[in-house]
Amino acid sequence: MIVHFKKRERYKVQAPLTALIDIVFMLLIYFLLTTNFIVDEGIKVDLPQAKASAPQVHKELVVYVDSDSRTWIGDEQIPEDKLFTAIKNRLAEKVNRRVIVRADRSLVLNRAVHVMDVIKAAGAEKLCLATEKTED
């Protein structure tokens, strides 16, 4: 009786890819959650300083008032007589009707209060005055 032995292929060593992929995704999630995504864009304004200021993480309507008393919404300069209608139109599109006023610290207080009054009259539910945190 002749017996023919069939030659089997040797088992190859394979790295456990499932565990490796799980670790890579966990690291990706960790870095996404710990990264700060706050982007400060807009008109250059020297904000007033406060010790208890906190970063804003929600996307709201931001109104800038620079040191020359010009009013800006984003990169668009808005004349004072058209400020009410411009804000009212932009607030009509938003669900969260919060507006942040970023007024220059050298600005006369009366001008900043006037802009805040116009914004509130245009229908803003919440109004915030932006500050920057002091290094105290």
C-alpha positions in Angstrom: 0.0 0.0 0.0 1.4 3.3 -1.1 0.5 6.3 1.0 0.8 9.7 -0.6 1.3 12.5 1.9 -0.2 15.8 1.0 2.0 18.6 1.8 0.2 21.2 3.8 1.0 24.9 3.8 2.4 26.3 7.0 0.3 28.6 9.1 1.4 32.2 8.6 1.6 34.5 11.6 -0.8 37.4 11.3 -1.1 40.5 13.4 -4.5 41.0 15.1 -5.8 43.8 12.9 -9.1 44.1 14.7 -7.5 45.1 18.0 -5.1 47.5 16.2 -8.0 49.2 14.3 -9.9 49.6 17.6 -7.0 51.2 19.3 -6.4 53.7 16.4 -10.1 54.7 16.5 -10.0 55.2 20.2 -7.0 57.4 19.9 -8.7 59.4 17.1 -11.8 59.9 19.3 -9.7 60.9 22.2 -7.9 63.6 20.2 -11.1 64.9 18.6 -12.7 65.3 22.0 -9.7 67.0 23.6 -8.9 69.4 20.8 -10.1 72.9 21.1 -12.1 73.9 18.0 -12.8 77.5 19.0 -11.9 79.7 16.1 -11.8 83.5 16.8 -12.5 85.3 13.6 -13.8 88.7 12.6 -12.8 92.3 13.2 -9.8 93.0 15.4 -11.3 94.4 18.7 -9.5 94.9 22.0 -12.1 93.3 24.4 -12.6 94.5 27.9 -11.0 92.2 30.5 -12.7 90.2 33.2 -11.6 87.5 35.6 -14.6 85.2 35.2 -14.9 85.1 31.4 -15.5 81.7 29.7 -15.0 80.7 26.1 -18.1 80.6 23.9 -18.6 77.2 22.2 -21.9 77.8 20.4 -22.2 79.4 17.0 -24.2 82.6 17.6 -24.6 85.9 15.8 -21.6 88.1 16.6 -21.8 91.9 16.3 -18.5 93.8 16.5 -18.2 97.5 17.5 -14.6 98.8 16.8 -12.8 101.7 18.3 -14.1 104.1 15.6 -17.8 103.2 16.6 -18.3 101.3 13.3 -20.6 98.2 13.6 -19.8 95.0 11.9 -21.6 91.7 11.5 -19.0 89.1 10.4 -16.9 90.9 7.8 -19.7 93.2 6.6 -19.8 96.7 7.9 -23.4 97.8 8.7 -24.3 101.5 8.9 -26.1 102.6 12.1 -29.4 103.3 10.4 -29.5 99.7 8.8 -28.4 97.9 11.9 -31.9 97.0 13.2 -33.1 95.5 9.9 -29.8 93.6 9.3 -29.9 92.0 12.8 -33.6 91.3 12.5 -33.1 89.5 9.2 -30.3 87.4 10.5 -32.1 86.5 13.7 -35.2 85.3 11.7 -33.0 82.5 10.3 -31.7 81.3 13.7 -33.3 79.0 16.2 -31.1 80.1 19.1 -31.6 83.9 19.1 -28.4 84.7 21.1 -26.2 87.6 20.0 -22.7 88.3 21.3 -21.5 91.9 21.2 -17.7 92.3 21.0 -17.1 96.0 21.7 -13.7 97.6 21.8 -12.5 98.5 25.3 -11.7 102.0 24.3 -15.3 102.6 23.1 -17.5 105.0 24.9 -19.9 103.1 27.0 -22.9 105.0 25.6 -22.2 103.7 22.0 -22.0 100.0 23.2 -25.2 100.3 25.2 -26.9 101.9 22.1 -25.9 98.9 19.9 -27.0 96.5 22.6 -30.4 98.3 22.8 -30.9 98.0 19.0 -30.0 94.3 19.1 -32.5 93.6 21.9 -35.2 95.6 20.0 -34.5 93.5 16.9 -35.6 90.4 18.7 -32.5 88.9 20.4 -33.6 86.5 23.2 -30.2 86.5 24.9 -27.5 89.2 24.7 -23.9 88.7 25.8 -21.0 91.1 26.1 -17.7 89.4 25.2 -14.7 89.9 27.4 -11.3 88.4 27.5 -9.8 86.6 30.5 -7.2 88.4 32.5 -3.9 86.8 33.5 -4.4 87.5 37.2 
